[in-house]
Amino acid sequence: MDRMVAWEYALLVRRYQGQGRNFHVSFVWYGPDGSRTDITAYGDTAIAHLNRAGRDGWELVSAAEDVNNIQGSTEVHRYHLKRPLP
């Protein structure tokens, strides 16, 4: 009998805030256990963080972007990931 695959999910959020040369980019990892970890120090691009997650077995499921340029510039990118439970 085939066994159904069970998944766990996580979320990587990239936040860009600022204008011109005054900007800040941060990355936060929301783990499957409900934890929230600032992982900004591990890299300065989403690709670096996604590749690191991929090495840990995570697969990108979807991505979404919110942009608000009314008062300065704010971008929030959400990367939804999954991996099979052991």
Beta strands, then each sheet from edge to edge (+ up, - down):
strand 1: 7-19
strand 2: 22-30
strand 3: 36-38
strand 4: 59-68
strand 5: 73-84
sheet 1: 3+ 2- 1+ 5- 4+
end
